[in-house]
Amino acid sequence: MTDSIFSAEYAERRARVPRGLPLVVVMQGLSDAGGAVEQLEEYFWGRTRPEEILRFNADLLLDYRARRPVITFDEDHLTDYAPEELTLCLSHDELGAPFLLLSGYEPDFRWDQFIDAVLLLVHEFEVSVTVWTHAIPMPVPHTRPVSMTVSGSRDDLIEARSVWKPTTKLSASAGHVLEYRLHSLGEEVVGLALLIPHYLANTEYPEALHASLDGIMAATGLILPTDEVREQARRFHSQVDTQIAENEESLEMVRTLERRYDAYMEDQNVRSPLIGEDGTIPTADQLASELERFLAERHSESGDPEPGES
């Protein structure tokens, strides 16, 4: 008898999942410069009210000896055994819009079986778009916005946001293979590879989380609050600036990275989606009007009353 790929399934919840939702994939295991994926998983579990639909079988997929679970020794007994989990959940954004969240460890074993199972779930739930993210260290300065490489089927996002477009061979992750399979099947899929300053790769870099959320919102249309994240990034940048200013070699390194980054970007001609065709940036009033229009459309589509209506 073949072991099930799932260790837990909630049939009633599974039947209630709306069709046509976006799927956000957050799997730890690949290079996670700046702790981008770890921060992203913590963000989603803390803010989007995930309800577990099914859990993958860790005994089949996880190498316990390579990634040992945590257990607590409390004076004379053991408590709080916490093996890693990989789950599919139904979550909700800031406005209550539902989406699917696949999060947890990257499988060590049975990639084909795991990816086949995810493809079946994508088909079952008629997923509108799958988006996943990871982060790699690069010789870029922290004084510039976090840039990224965008891959997949969304030409609009690739044109607007993909700064670095290499042709190279690399060690694949389960996320890479999932994207490859989805793209081969004609499914909508977006991969976001964040380019993190190499000298901050081993720290928890708040700007990496902000860039991840921004890319996910652009790919899915979800609304995810970032005010606290931006404030954390501002404080972190201030601390880094202070430390670098005290060391002339570090200061010169950042200046060199800035010169190289700016020269590279001048050749890329990558335009921000917020900048109009005439090169102008929308005002706060224009952005507020656009948000009001968007919210009105969301209420109209859902049939909910407008604010103030009975």
C-alpha positions in Angstrom: 0.0 0.0 0.0 1.4 3.4 -1.0 1.7 5.9 1.8 -0.5 9.0 1.4 1.2 12.3 0.5 -1.0 13.9 3.1 -1.0 13.2 6.8 -4.1 15.3 7.5 -7.1 16.4 5.4 -10.1 18.5 6.3 -12.7 17.4 3.7 -15.4 19.9 4.8 -13.0 22.9 4.7 -11.6 21.7 1.4 -15.1 21.6 -0.1 -15.7 25.2 1.0 -12.6 26.7 -0.7 -13.7 29.1 -3.4 -12.5 28.4 -6.9 -10.2 30.8 -8.8 -8.1 32.0 -5.9 -4.4 32.9 -6.1 -1.9 30.5 -4.5 1.1 31.9 -2.5 4.0 29.4 -2.0 6.4 30.1 0.9 8.8 27.2 1.4 11.9 27.4 3.5 15.0 25.4 2.4 16.5 27.2 -0.5 19.0 30.2 0.0 17.1 32.7 2.1 19.3 35.8 2.1 18.0 38.4 4.5 15.6 35.9 6.0 13.1 36.9 3.4 11.2 33.6 3.3 11.3 33.1 7.0 9.9 36.6 7.6 7.3 36.1 4.9 6.0 32.9 6.5 5.9 34.6 10.0 4.0 37.5 8.4 1.3 35.4 6.8 0.7 33.2 9.8 0.5 36.3 12.1 -1.7 38.4 9.9 -3.8 36.4 7.4 -5.8 34.1 9.7 -4.8 30.8 7.9 -7.1 27.9 8.2 -5.5 24.5 7.5 -7.0 22.6 4.7 -4.5 19.8 4.5 -1.0 18.8 5.8 1.7 17.0 3.9 3.2 13.9 5.3 6.5 14.9 6.8 7.6 11.3 7.3 7.7 10.9 3.5 9.0 14.3 2.6 11.4 15.5 5.3 14.9 14.5 6.2 14.8 14.7 10.0 18.5 14.2 10.4 19.3 17.1 8.2 16.7 19.4 9.7 16.1 18.1 13.2 12.9 19.1 14.9 13.0 21.2 18.1 12.0 19.7 21.5 12.2 21.3 25.0 13.9 19.7 28.0 12.1 21.1 31.1 14.2 20.1 34.1 13.3 16.4 34.2 11.0 15.8 31.2 10.5 16.6 27.6 7.8 19.0 26.3 6.8 20.9 23.2 8.0 18.6 20.5 7.6 20.7 17.3 8.3 18.9 14.0 8.3 21.0 10.9 5.1 21.2 8.9 4.1 21.8 5.3 0.5 22.9 5.0 -2.1 24.3 2.5 -4.3 26.9 4.2 -7.1 29.2 3.3 -6.1 32.8 4.3 -7.5 36.3 3.9 -5.9 39.6 3.0 -6.5 43.0 4.7 -9.8 43.4 2.9 -11.0 39.9 3.5 -10.2 38.6 0.1 -9.4 34.8 0.3 -6.2 33.2 -1.1 -4.4 29.9 -0.7 -1.2 29.7 1.3 1.2 26.7 0.9 3.9 27.2 3.5 6.5 25.3 5.5 9.6 23.3 4.8 10.8 22.5 1.3 10.5 18.7 0.8 13.8 16.8 0.9 12.3 13.7 -0.7 9.7 12.6 -3.3 9.7 15.9 -5.2 7.9 14.4 -8.2 5.1 13.1 -6.0 4.9 16.3 -4.0 4.7 18.5 -7.1 2.2 16.2 -8.8 0.0 16.6 -5.7 0.3 20.4 -5.8 -0.5 20.4 -9.6 -3.7 18.4 -8.8 -4.6 20.9 -6.1 -4.0 23.8 -8.5 -6.4 22.1 -11.0 -8.9 21.2 -8.2 -9.2 24.8 -6.9 -8.8 26.4 -10.4 -6.0 28.5 -9.0 -5.8 31.9 -10.9 -2.0 32.5 -10.3 0.7 30.8 -8.3 3.5 33.1 -6.9 6.5 32.1 -4.9 9.6 33.9 -3.7 13.2 33.4 -2.6 16.2 35.6 -2.0 19.8 35.4 -3.0 22.9 37.5 -1.9 24.2 39.9 -4.5 26.8 42.7 -4.6 24.2 45.5 -4.4 24.0 48.4 -1.9 21.4 48.6 0.9 20.9 52.3 0.0 19.0 51.4 -3.1 15.6 49.6 -3.3 15.6 45.8 -3.3 15.5 44.7 -6.9 14.6 41.3 -8.2 14.5 38.8 -11.0 11.0 37.9 -12.1 10.3 34.7 -14.0 7.2 32.8 -15.1 4.3 33.7 -17.4 3.5 37.3 -16.4 5.3 39.3 -19.1 3.9 42.6 -17.6 5.7 41.9 -14.3 8.9 40.7 -16.0 9.0 43.9 -18.0 8.2 46.2 -15.2 10.1 44.6 -12.3 12.8 42.2 -13.5 16.2 44.0 -13.2 18.6 41.1 -13.6 17.9 38.6 -16.4 20.8 36.1 -16.4 21.1 32.9 -18.4 22.8 30.4 -16.1 22.6 26.9 -14.6 21.8 26.7 -10.9 20.9 24.1 -8.3 17.1 23.7 -8.5 14.7 23.9 -5.6 11.2 22.4 -5.3 9.9 25.9 -6.0 11.9 26.1 -9.3 10.5 22.7 -10.4 7.0 23.6 -9.5 7.2 26.8 -11.5 8.7 24.9 -14.4 5.9 22.4 -14.4 3.1 25.0 -14.0 4.6 27.1 -16.9 4.9 24.0 -19.1 1.2 23.3 -18.5 0.2 26.8 -19.4 -0.8 27.8 -15.9 -0.2 31.4 -14.6 2.9 31.4 -12.4 5.3 34.0 -11.1 8.7 33.5 -9.4 10.3 36.4 -7.5 14.0 36.1 -6.8 15.0 39.0 -4.5 18.6 40.4 -4.8 19.8 41.1 -1.3 23.0 43.0 -0.3 25.6 40.3 0.3 26.8 42.0 3.5 23.3 41.8 5.0 22.5 38.2 3.8 22.9 36.7 7.2 20.7 39.2 9.0 16.9 39.5 9.2 16.5 42.3 6.6 13.1 44.0 6.8 13.4 45.4 3.3 13.4 41.9 2.0 10.0 41.3 3.5 8.7 44.5 2.1 9.9 43.7 -1.4 8.4 40.2 -1.1 5.0 41.6 -0.1 5.1 44.2 -2.8 5.9 41.6 -5.5 3.2 39.3 -4.2 0.6 42.1 -4.2 1.5 43.0 -7.8 1.2 39.4 -8.9 -2.1 38.5 -7.1 -4.0 41.8 -6.5 -4.1 41.0 -2.8 -3.9 43.9 -0.2 -1.3 43.2 2.4 -0.5 46.0 5.0 3.2 47.1 5.0 3.3 50.2 7.2 4.9 48.4 10.1 7.3 46.6 7.8 8.4 49.9 6.2 9.0 51.4 9.6 11.1 48.4 10.6 13.1 48.8 7.4 13.6 52.5 8.1 15.0 51.8 11.6 17.2 49.0 10.3 18.6 51.2 7.5 19.4 53.9 10.0 21.3 51.4 12.2 23.2 50.0 9.2 24.1 53.5 8.0 25.4 54.4 11.4 27.6 51.3 11.6 29.0 51.8 8.1 29.7 55.4 8.6 32.1 54.4 11.4 34.3 52.3 9.1 35.9 53.9 6.1 36.5 50.6 4.3 32.8 49.7 4.6 31.8 53.2 3.5 34.0 53.0 0.4 32.6 49.5 -0.4 29.0 50.8 -0.3 29.9 53.8 -2.4 31.5 51.5 -5.0 28.4 49.3 -5.0 26.3 52.4 -5.5 28.3 53.5 -8.5 28.1 50.1 -10.1 24.4 49.7 -9.3 23.5 53.1 -10.7 25.5 52.5 -13.8 23.8 49.2 -14.4 20.4 50.6 -13.8 20.9 53.4 -16.3 21.4 50.7 -18.9 18.3 48.7 -17.9 15.6 51.4 -18.5 13.3 49.6 -16.0 10.3 51.8 -15.2 8.4 51.7 -12.0 4.7 50.7 -12.4 3.8 53.9 -10.4 5.4 56.2 -12.9 3.2 57.4 -15.7 4.1 57.3 -19.4 5.1 61.0 -19.2 7.5 60.3 -16.3 5.3 61.8 -13.6 4.6 60.3 -10.2 1.0 60.3 -9.1 0.0 62.5 -6.2 -1.4 61.3 -2.9 -4.8 62.5 -4.0 -4.6 60.5 -7.2 -3.5 57.4 -5.4 -6.4 57.8 -2.9 -8.9 58.2 -5.7 -7.5 55.1 -7.4 -7.8 53.1 -4.1 -11.4 54.3 -3.6 -12.3 53.2 -7.2 -10.6 49.8 -6.5 -12.5 49.3 -3.2 -15.8 50.3 -4.9 -15.3 47.7 -7.6 -14.5 45.0 -5.0 -17.7 45.8 -3.1 -19.7 45.8 -6.4 -18.2 42.4 -7.4 -18.9 40.8 -4.0 -22.4 42.3 -3.6 -21.5 43.9 -0.2 -23.0 47.3 0.6 -20.8 50.4 0.2 -19.6 51.9 3.5 -22.5 53.9 4.9 -25.1 51.9 3.1 -27.6 49.7 5.0 
